[in-house]
């Protein structure tokens, strides 16, 4: 249960650290600029991979806990 809590806190923090998708008129202008000038994607890609791994770990650990501790 402690491991599951640590994984969930890690998952929450990595999701919150990711940059959000731009919305509205300012997002349309900034999105157009990003296609021409590029966007710094290094940290976002790393956070995506970490959050995907933590999500899979959380899912598997939750299934294991629910099966063994009915």
Secondary structure, DSSP 8 states (H G I E B T S, - for coil): -HHHHHHHHHHHHHHHHS-----HHHHHHHHHHHHHH----HHHHHHHHHHHHHHHHHHHHHHHHHHHT-
